[in-house]
């Protein structure tokens, strides 16, 4: 395929020499889990995002899971409490909720941004609601003053799923002054899965927060529930980042703004070059608020478009074809009426998006899209 949806080899090629050198230093150093490179990465994440604490985890799902588990251990939540979550998110957002015995309350997305429709949040609040999980879907920050107001009025925690928007900047400041997605709410789960804008070469994640107690509990929970060796205060899990992944991420973190700027340029070129009445293009949002983890178009005949693109050598993916409440594992929610989330699942399609694409590549892909009829 001439234009695969994503080539990780090509995406990592610019950093290959530095990452090989970093790997050698880790191997020679002899400390491979929660060592100096993990500590340095946590420090750099705080500096970049503008938050006080970062705790490296094994993956992004665990980051979200551990945030909610920590709130339960701290008494801020208990099993049976509700967490508002967008209905069109990836299933990991919901798994983090239900794995802790909490109840997801699905709210429809905005047809314009594909993010949680913040205007619908307050009507979903009940006496059992304890948190809102905002997902910065496809790389676009989901944040405004009204969300802060609703959360404050009802005493809700705001948990960010920042798996897709590392580097995005909200025009509205977060709860503690930062404008960066991942440091806007009370706590955030980061994913560094290899396909992300800031991607490791394996699974990795982090919790970021300004709450020192939350960070302390999360760190212990991810280390078998232990802050002091062989003393297990909590019934914890094993979710620790290894130093090899931290070293890779330290290399790539230096280039994340450059990476994201190129993605913004590619998205702008797609938007300027695609002219097909059968295709609905995504909206950019305010400057810096969208770093284009995915460039997602909509088409009523999405499956036919996908087959056509494949026949023309263009790879595409669906993010995501089944909303969580329609997944077999969540059949207890299958009765819910969430028409927009369900319609999006049948219409959305992600075009190739990575900083290695040239302007000529983007224009050729756009030309192919324009010929779809």
C-alpha positions in Angstrom: 0.0 0.0 0.0 1.5 3.3 -1.1 0.0 5.3 1.8 -0.6 3.1 4.8 -2.6 4.6 7.6 0.5 4.7 9.7 4.0 3.3 9.4 5.6 3.2 12.9 9.0 2.5 11.3 8.8 5.7 9.3 7.4 7.7 12.2 10.3 6.7 14.4 13.1 6.9 11.8 14.1 10.5 12.6 14.8 9.5 16.3 16.3 6.1 15.6 20.0 7.0 16.3 19.2 8.8 19.5 16.9 6.0 20.7 19.5 3.4 20.1 22.0 5.4 22.1 19.5 5.8 24.9 18.8 2.1 24.9 22.5 1.3 25.2 22.7 3.7 28.2 19.8 2.0 29.9 21.2 -1.5 29.3 24.6 -0.5 30.5 23.2 1.2 33.6 21.7 -2.0 35.0 18.5 -0.6 36.5 15.5 -1.3 34.3 12.2 -0.5 36.2 11.4 2.8 38.0 15.0 3.9 37.7 16.7 7.2 36.8 15.2 7.4 33.3 11.6 7.0 34.7 12.3 9.7 37.3 13.7 12.0 34.7 10.7 11.4 32.5 8.3 12.2 35.3 10.1 15.4 36.0 10.0 16.4 32.3 6.3 15.6 32.0 5.6 17.9 34.9 7.7 20.6 33.4 6.1 20.3 29.9 2.5 20.1 31.1 2.8 22.5 34.0 1.6 20.2 36.8 3.2 19.2 40.1 3.2 15.4 39.9 3.6 12.6 37.4 3.6 8.9 38.1 4.8 6.6 35.3 2.6 3.5 34.7 2.6 0.4 32.6 0.1 1.8 30.1 -2.7 4.4 29.6 -5.6 2.2 30.7 -3.8 1.5 34.0 -3.2 5.3 34.4 -7.0 5.9 34.3 -7.7 2.8 36.4 -5.3 3.9 39.1 -6.7 7.4 39.3 -10.2 6.1 40.1 -8.9 3.4 42.4 -6.8 6.0 44.3 -9.9 8.2 44.7 -11.7 5.2 46.2 -8.9 4.5 48.6 -8.9 8.2 49.6 -12.6 8.2 50.3 -13.6 10.5 47.5 -15.6 7.7 45.7 -17.0 4.3 46.5 -18.1 1.4 44.3 -21.6 2.2 42.9 -20.8 5.9 42.3 -21.2 7.3 38.9 -18.7 8.8 36.4 -19.9 10.7 33.4 -18.1 9.7 30.2 -18.6 10.4 26.5 -20.5 7.8 24.6 -18.2 7.7 21.6 -14.9 7.1 23.4 -12.5 4.1 23.1 -13.6 1.3 25.4 -10.6 1.8 27.7 -12.2 5.0 29.2 -15.1 2.9 30.3 -13.1 -0.1 31.4 -11.3 2.1 33.9 -14.6 3.0 35.4 -16.2 -0.4 35.6 -13.0 -2.1 36.7 -13.3 0.0 39.9 -16.9 -0.9 40.5 -18.1 2.5 39.4 -21.0 3.2 37.0 -20.4 4.8 33.6 -23.0 7.4 32.6 -22.8 7.9 28.9 -23.3 11.4 27.5 -23.5 12.2 23.7 -20.7 13.9 21.9 -20.9 17.2 20.1 -21.5 16.8 16.3 -19.0 19.6 15.7 -16.0 18.6 17.8 -16.7 14.8 18.4 -15.7 15.5 22.0 -18.1 15.2 25.0 -21.0 17.7 24.6 -20.3 19.7 27.8 -23.7 21.4 27.5 -25.3 18.0 28.3 -23.2 17.2 31.3 -25.2 18.9 34.1 -28.5 17.2 33.2 -26.7 13.8 33.6 -25.6 14.6 37.1 -27.3 12.7 39.9 -26.8 12.3 43.7 -24.4 9.5 42.9 -22.2 11.4 40.4 -18.6 11.8 41.6 -16.6 12.6 38.4 -16.7 13.7 34.8 -14.2 11.9 32.5 -13.4 14.2 29.6 -11.7 12.5 26.6 -9.6 14.8 24.3 -10.6 12.7 21.4 -8.5 12.6 18.2 -6.2 15.2 19.7 -8.7 18.0 20.4 -8.8 19.5 23.9 -12.2 19.2 25.5 -12.4 22.0 28.1 -14.3 25.2 28.8 -15.4 27.4 31.6 -18.8 25.8 31.8 -17.3 22.4 32.6 -15.3 24.0 35.5 -18.5 25.7 36.7 -20.6 22.5 36.6 -17.9 20.5 38.3 -17.5 23.0 41.1 -21.3 23.4 41.6 -21.7 19.6 42.1 -18.4 18.8 43.8 -17.2 16.6 40.9 -13.7 15.5 40.1 -12.6 16.1 36.5 -10.5 13.2 35.2 -8.9 13.6 31.8 -8.3 10.8 29.4 -5.4 12.4 27.5 -4.4 9.3 25.5 -4.6 11.2 22.2 -3.9 14.9 22.9 -0.4 15.2 24.4 0.7 18.7 23.5 -2.8 20.2 22.8 -3.4 23.6 24.5 -6.7 24.9 25.7 -7.5 28.6 25.3 -9.2 28.3 28.8 -7.0 27.6 31.8 -7.4 24.5 33.8 -8.2 24.1 37.5 -4.6 24.9 38.5 -3.6 27.4 35.8 -2.1 25.2 33.1 -3.5 25.3 29.6 -2.1 21.9 28.5 -4.4 19.0 28.0 -3.3 16.5 30.6 -3.0 19.2 33.3 -6.4 20.8 33.1 -8.5 18.8 35.5 -7.9 17.1 38.9 -6.0 14.2 37.3 -5.2 12.9 33.9 -4.3 9.5 32.4 -1.6 9.7 29.6 -1.0 6.9 27.1 2.3 6.5 25.3 1.2 3.6 23.1 3.4 3.5 20.0 0.8 5.0 17.7 0.3 8.2 19.8 1.8 11.6 19.0 4.3 10.9 21.8 4.7 7.2 21.5 7.0 4.7 23.1 8.2 1.5 21.5 5.9 -0.6 23.7 3.2 0.0 26.3 3.6 2.9 28.7 1.5 5.6 30.4 1.4 8.1 33.2 -0.8 9.8 35.7 -0.4 13.6 36.0 -2.0 15.7 38.7 -1.5 18.6 41.1 -2.7 16.6 44.1 0.2 15.2 46.1 -1.9 12.7 48.0 -3.4 11.3 44.8 0.1 10.9 43.3 1.3 9.2 46.4 -1.5 6.7 46.4 -1.3 6.1 42.7 2.5 5.4 43.0 1.9 2.9 45.7 -1.0 1.2 44.0 1.0 0.6 40.9 3.8 -1.0 42.9 1.7 -3.8 44.4 0.2 -1.4 46.9 3.5 -0.7 48.4 5.3 2.6 49.2 7.8 0.9 51.5 9.4 -2.3 50.3 7.5 -5.4 51.5 4.9 -3.3 53.3 1.6 -3.4 51.3 -0.8 -0.7 52.4 -3.2 -1.4 49.5 -4.2 -4.4 47.5 -2.3 -3.0 44.5 -1.3 -4.1 41.0 1.9 -4.2 39.0 1.9 -1.2 36.7 5.3 0.3 36.4 7.0 1.8 33.4 10.4 0.3 32.5 13.4 2.6 32.0 13.8 1.6 28.4 10.5 3.1 27.4 11.2 6.1 29.6 14.5 6.7 27.7 12.8 6.5 24.4 10.1 8.9 25.5 12.7 11.4 26.8 14.2 11.4 23.3 10.9 12.0 21.6 9.5 14.5 24.1 12.2 17.0 22.9 10.5 17.0 19.5 6.8 16.8 20.4 6.0 20.4 19.6 7.7 20.1 16.2 5.7 16.8 15.6 2.5 18.4 16.5 3.1 21.5 14.4 3.6 19.3 11.3 0.4 17.5 12.1 -1.4 20.8 12.2 0.1 21.7 8.8 -1.0 18.3 7.3 -4.6 18.8 8.7 -4.7 22.3 7.2 -3.6 20.9 3.8 -6.2 18.1 3.9 -8.9 20.6 4.7 -7.8 23.0 1.9 -7.5 20.2 -0.6 -10.4 17.9 -0.1 -13.5 19.1 -2.0 -16.1 16.3 -2.1 -19.7 16.8 -1.2 -19.9 13.2 0.1 -17.3 13.9 2.7 -17.7 16.0 5.9 -14.4 17.4 7.2 -13.4 17.9 10.8 -13.2 21.3 12.4 -9.8 22.6 13.6 -10.9 24.5 16.7 -8.9 27.4 18.2 -5.2 27.6 17.6 -3.2 25.0 19.5 -6.3 23.2 20.8 -6.1 20.4 18.3 -2.9 18.4 17.6 -4.5 15.9 15.2 -3.8 12.5 16.6 -6.2 11.5 13.9 -7.8 13.3 10.9 -11.3 12.0 11.0 -13.8 12.6 8.1 -17.4 11.5 7.9 -19.2 9.8 5.1 -22.6 8.2 5.0 -21.2 5.5 2.7 -18.1 5.1 5.0 -17.5 1.4 4.3 -17.6 1.9 0.5 -15.2 4.9 0.9 -12.9 2.7 2.9 -12.9 0.0 0.2 -12.3 2.6 -2.5 -9.4 4.1 -0.7 -7.8 0.7 -0.2 -8.2 0.0 -3.9 -6.3 3.2 -4.5 -3.4 2.4 -2.1 -4.6 4.6 0.8 -4.9 3.0 4.2 -7.6 4.1 6.6 -9.0 3.1 10.0 -12.2 3.5 12.0 -11.8 5.1 15.4 -14.1 3.6 16.6 -16.6 1.2 14.8 -18.5 0.1 17.9 -19.4 2.6 20.8 -18.8 1.2 24.3 -22.5 0.7 25.1 -22.9 -1.6 22.1 -19.9 -3.7 22.9 -20.6 -7.3 23.8 -18.9 -6.9 27.2 -21.3 -4.0 28.1 -24.6 -5.6 27.0 -26.2 -4.2 30.1 -26.1 -0.8 28.4 -27.1 -1.9 24.9 -30.6 -0.6 25.5 -29.4 3.0 25.8 -30.5 5.4 23.1 -27.4 7.4 22.0 -28.1 8.1 18.3 -25.3 10.5 17.6 -22.6 8.3 19.0 -24.0 5.4 17.0 -24.3 7.4 13.8 -20.7 8.6 14.2 -19.6 5.0 14.6 -21.1 4.2 11.2 -19.7 7.3 9.4 -16.3 8.2 10.7 -13.0 7.3 8.9 -9.4 8.3 9.8 -7.1 9.2 6.9 -3.3 8.8 7.1 -1.8 11.2 9.6 1.8 11.4 10.6 4.6 13.9 10.5 6.5 11.9 7.9 3.8 12.7 5.2 5.0 15.2 2.7 2.8 17.9 1.2 2.8 16.0 -2.1 1.6 12.9 -0.2 -1.3 14.8 1.4 -2.3 16.4 -1.9 -2.3 13.0 -3.6 -4.4 11.4 -0.9 -6.8 14.4 -1.1 -7.0 14.0 -4.8 -7.9 10.3 -4.4 -10.6 11.3 -1.9 -12.0 13.9 -4.2 -12.5 11.2 -6.9 -14.7 9.2 -4.7 -18.3 9.2 -6.1 
